[in-house]
Amino acid sequence: MEGVSTDTLVRPDTTTDETTADDTPKFFHYVKKNKIAESAVMGTHVVALCGEVFPVTRSAKPGSPVCPDCKKVYEQLRKGD
């Protein structure tokens, strides 16, 4: 993940296979900020830090559950600053 800047990472959306019965996402993932709008408008897929690939369909709210694998990668990237 060389060259990834932590200031371009935000919590985006989940894949549909990670939703619960009431359509609430199980986890939100970290992805590159500049890819979120493109995915939401064009329907293209984004790649999360954990490797999950999905289209952006929801925005995370403060306190939303974060994918533990994305969180680990994000924390490792921040330590490299």
N, CA and C atoms as a LAMMPS dump frame, in Angstrom:
ITEM: TIMESTEP
0
ITEM: NUMBER OF ATOMS
243
ITEM: BOX BOUNDS ff ff ff
-5.0000000000000000e+02 5.0000000000000000e+02
-5.0000000000000000e+02 5.0000000000000000e+02
-5.0000000000000000e+02 5.0000000000000000e+02
ITEM: ATOMS id mol type element x y z
1 1 1 N 0.827 -1.179 0
2 1 2 C 0 0 0
3 1 3 C 0.876 1.249 0
4 2 1 N 1.994 1.171 -0.626
5 2 2 C 2.912 2.289 -0.689
6 2 3 C 2.257 3.471 -1.375
7 3 1 N 2.482 4.664 -0.853
8 3 2 C 1.968 5.866 -1.467
9 3 3 C 0.547 6.215 -1.07
10 4 1 N -0.055 5.442 -0.176
11 4 2 C -1.421 5.743 0.256
12 4 3 C -1.34 6.789 1.358
13 5 1 N -2.054 7.86 1.193
14 5 2 C -2.068 8.941 2.173
15 5 3 C -3.254 8.764 3.1
16 6 1 N -3.012 8.825 4.397
17 6 2 C -4.106 8.605 5.342
18 6 3 C -5.145 9.706 5.287
19 7 1 N -4.816 10.885 4.746
20 7 2 C -5.814 11.939 4.689
21 7 3 C -6.821 11.71 3.57
22 8 1 N -6.626 10.682 2.751
23 8 2 C -7.592 10.38 1.7
24 8 3 C -8.472 9.194 2.072
25 9 1 N -8.403 8.767 3.311
26 9 2 C -9.183 7.61 3.733
27 9 3 C -10.348 8.042 4.607
28 10 1 N -11.519 7.532 4.285
29 10 2 C -12.703 7.819 5.088
30 10 3 C -13.529 6.557 5.213
31 11 1 N -14.5 6.582 6.083
32 11 2 C -15.392 5.433 6.222
33 11 3 C -16.515 5.535 5.207
34 12 1 N -16.61 4.594 4.289
35 12 2 C -17.696 4.631 3.327
36 12 3 C -18.772 3.604 3.627
37 13 1 N -19.077 2.797 2.661
38 13 2 C -20.241 1.937 2.703
39 13 3 C -19.886 0.453 2.685
40 14 1 N -20.911 -0.373 2.779
41 14 2 C -20.701 -1.802 2.846
42 14 3 C -21.279 -2.496 1.63
43 15 1 N -20.935 -3.752 1.492
44 15 2 C -21.547 -4.574 0.455
45 15 3 C -22.875 -5.091 0.982
46 16 1 N -23.747 -5.456 0.079
47 16 2 C -25.06 -5.933 0.506
48 16 3 C -24.982 -7.253 1.254
49 17 1 N -23.953 -8.042 1.014
50 17 2 C -23.862 -9.322 1.719
51 17 3 C -23.403 -9.161 3.168
52 18 1 N -23.086 -7.958 3.562
53 18 2 C -22.701 -7.713 4.952
54 18 3 C -23.794 -6.969 5.717
55 19 1 N -24.994 -6.89 5.158
56 19 2 C -26.068 -6.198 5.856
57 19 3 C -26.807 -7.168 6.768
58 20 1 N -27.448 -6.605 7.753
59 20 2 C -28.237 -7.419 8.675
60 20 3 C -29.671 -7.498 8.156
61 21 1 N -30.526 -8.173 8.865
62 21 2 C -31.908 -8.379 8.426
63 21 3 C -32.662 -7.068 8.22
64 22 1 N -32.348 -6.046 8.997
65 22 2 C -33.067 -4.767 8.837
66 22 3 C -32.329 -3.815 7.904
67 23 1 N -31.425 -4.343 7.067
68 23 2 C -30.691 -3.575 6.067
69 23 3 C -29.679 -2.6 6.669
70 24 1 N -29.342 -2.793 7.948
71 24 2 C -28.306 -1.982 8.568
72 24 3 C -26.959 -2.642 8.28
73 25 1 N -25.983 -1.889 7.752
74 25 2 C -24.69 -2.501 7.443
75 25 3 C -24.02 -3.088 8.683
76 26 1 N -23.384 -4.224 8.496
77 26 2 C -22.65 -4.87 9.576
78 26 3 C -21.408 -4.058 9.913
79 27 1 N -20.65 -3.651 8.872
80 27 2 C -19.446 -2.851 9.038
81 27 3 C -19.366 -1.795 7.946
82 28 1 N -18.676 -0.717 8.248
83 28 2 C -18.292 0.252 7.236
84 28 3 C -16.791 0.094 7.01
85 29 1 N -16.363 0.335 5.792
86 29 2 C -14.973 0.122 5.408
87 29 3 C -14.273 1.432 5.096
88 30 1 N -12.933 1.433 5.236
89 30 2 C -12.111 2.564 4.825
90 30 3 C -11.761 2.424 3.348
91 31 1 N -11.984 3.496 2.585
92 31 2 C -11.586 3.54 1.176
93 31 3 C -11.01 4.914 0.882
94 32 1 N -10.423 5.071 -0.313
95 32 2 C -9.897 6.367 -0.719
96 32 3 C -11.054 7.34 -0.926
97 33 1 N -10.945 8.504 -0.308
98 33 2 C -12.001 9.506 -0.33
99 33 3 C -12.394 9.904 -1.753
100 34 1 N -11.418 10.046 -2.637
101 34 2 C -11.717 10.514 -4
102 34 3 C -12.473 9.486 -4.823
103 35 1 N -12.593 8.253 -4.365
104 35 2 C -13.323 7.215 -5.093
105 35 3 C -14.792 7.115 -4.686
106 36 1 N -15.16 7.707 -3.552
107 36 2 C -16.515 7.559 -3.029
108 36 3 C -17.561 8.206 -3.936
109 37 1 N -17.354 9.469 -4.307
110 37 2 C -18.334 10.168 -5.153
111 37 3 C -18.466 9.486 -6.507
112 38 1 N -17.33 9.089 -7.082
113 38 2 C -17.359 8.41 -8.381
114 38 3 C -18.19 7.131 -8.299
115 39 1 N -17.994 6.368 -7.243
116 39 2 C -18.742 5.126 -7.073
117 39 3 C -20.229 5.4 -6.881
118 40 1 N -20.549 6.397 -6.068
119 40 2 C -21.951 6.714 -5.793
120 40 3 C -22.682 7.181 -7.052
121 41 1 N -21.99 7.952 -7.898
122 41 2 C -22.621 8.491 -9.097
123 41 3 C -22.605 7.489 -10.249
124 42 1 N -21.455 6.879 -10.489
125 42 2 C -21.275 6.015 -11.651
126 42 3 C -21.587 4.542 -11.378
127 43 1 N -21.654 4.171 -10.099
128 43 2 C -21.914 2.777 -9.767
129 43 3 C -20.68 1.894 -9.85
130 44 1 N -19.505 2.523 -9.978
131 44 2 C -18.268 1.75 -10.021
132 44 3 C -17.971 1.19 -8.637
133 45 1 N -17.117 0.192 -8.583
134 45 2 C -16.761 -0.43 -7.309
135 45 3 C -15.522 0.24 -6.726
136 46 1 N -15.456 0.262 -5.396
137 46 2 C -14.29 0.757 -4.673
138 46 3 C -13.617 -0.437 -4.01
139 47 1 N -12.346 -0.272 -3.646
140 47 2 C -11.605 -1.311 -2.942
141 47 3 C -11.258 -0.764 -1.559
142 48 1 N -11.742 -1.435 -0.531
143 48 2 C -11.456 -1.03 0.844
144 48 3 C -10.041 -1.453 1.226
145 49 1 N -9.539 -0.897 2.315
146 49 2 C -8.197 -1.256 2.784
147 49 3 C -8.069 -2.746 3.076
148 50 1 N -9.173 -3.38 3.458
149 50 2 C -9.152 -4.81 3.773
150 50 3 C -9.218 -5.677 2.522
151 51 1 N -9.449 -5.043 1.362
152 51 2 C -9.536 -5.797 0.117
153 51 3 C -10.959 -6.033 -0.366
154 52 1 N -11.951 -5.704 0.445
155 52 2 C -13.356 -5.851 0.053
156 52 3 C -13.648 -4.927 -1.136
157 53 1 N -14.377 -5.429 -2.125
158 53 2 C -14.727 -4.652 -3.314
159 53 3 C -16.244 -4.533 -3.376
160 54 1 N -16.75 -3.293 -3.531
161 54 2 C -18.192 -3.064 -3.517
162 54 3 C -18.513 -1.682 -4.067
163 55 1 N -19.772 -1.457 -4.49
164 55 2 C -20.194 -0.111 -4.881
165 55 3 C -20.624 0.665 -3.63
166 56 1 N -20.425 1.963 -3.629
167 56 2 C -20.835 2.798 -2.5
168 56 3 C -22.349 2.985 -2.55
169 57 1 N -23.012 2.615 -1.461
170 57 2 C -24.466 2.754 -1.391
171 57 3 C -24.934 3.477 -0.137
172 58 1 N -24.077 3.605 0.852
173 58 2 C -24.446 4.259 2.113
174 58 3 C -23.252 5.021 2.667
175 59 1 N -23.555 6.034 3.498
176 59 2 C -22.514 6.783 4.183
177 59 3 C -22.538 6.415 5.658
178 60 1 N -21.367 6.319 6.236
179 60 2 C -21.276 6.002 7.66
180 60 3 C -21.626 7.226 8.492
181 61 1 N -22.248 6.98 9.621
182 61 2 C -22.53 8.044 10.575
183 61 3 C -21.546 7.895 11.736
184 62 1 N -21.283 8.967 12.476
185 62 2 C -20.388 8.841 13.632
186 62 3 C -20.83 7.705 14.546
187 63 1 N -19.882 6.899 14.957
188 63 2 C -20.18 5.773 15.83
189 63 3 C -20.549 4.495 15.104
190 64 1 N -20.556 4.53 13.765
191 64 2 C -20.872 3.327 12.989
192 64 3 C -19.78 2.28 13.193
193 65 1 N -20.139 0.99 13.15
194 65 2 C -19.132 -0.056 13.308
195 65 3 C -18.174 -0.067 12.116
196 66 1 N -16.872 -0.15 12.404
197 66 2 C -15.844 -0.144 11.368
198 66 3 C -15.301 -1.55 11.191
199 67 1 N -15.043 -1.928 9.953
200 67 2 C -14.436 -3.223 9.654
201 67 3 C -13.127 -3.348 10.424
202 68 1 N -12.961 -4.392 11.238
203 68 2 C -11.736 -4.529 12.032
204 68 3 C -10.481 -4.663 11.173
205 69 1 N -10.589 -5.298 10.012
206 69 2 C -9.421 -5.436 9.14
207 69 3 C -9.02 -4.091 8.548
208 70 1 N -9.992 -3.291 8.114
209 70 2 C -9.697 -1.951 7.6
210 70 3 C -9.04 -1.106 8.69
211 71 1 N -9.576 -1.198 9.906
212 71 2 C -9.053 -0.408 11.024
213 71 3 C -7.59 -0.744 11.297
214 72 1 N -7.247 -2.043 11.254
215 72 2 C -5.851 -2.463 11.465
216 72 3 C -4.934 -1.873 10.413
217 73 1 N -5.341 -1.968 9.144
218 73 2 C -4.522 -1.433 8.052
219 73 3 C -4.372 0.072 8.201
220 74 1 N -5.477 0.768 8.498
221 74 2 C -5.454 2.216 8.649
222 74 3 C -4.495 2.629 9.771
223 75 1 N -4.553 1.928 10.896
224 75 2 C -3.663 2.254 12.024
225 75 3 C -2.204 2.003 11.671
226 76 1 N -1.912 0.956 10.9
227 76 2 C -0.554 0.692 10.445
228 76 3 C -0.068 1.814 9.521
229 77 1 N -0.938 2.293 8.64
230 77 2 C -0.567 3.392 7.737
231 77 3 C -0.277 4.659 8.52
232 78 1 N -1.075 4.938 9.535
233 78 2 C -0.867 6.149 10.347
234 78 3 C 0.46 6.082 11.097
235 79 1 N 0.846 4.908 11.558
236 79 2 C 2.114 4.743 12.277
237 79 3 C 3.3 5.029 11.369
238 80 1 N 3.093 4.858 10.063
239 80 2 C 4.167 5.091 9.107
240 80 3 C 4.384 6.549 8.767
241 81 1 N 3.53 7.455 9.294
242 81 2 C 3.666 8.896 9.004
243 81 3 C 4.903 9.473 9.631
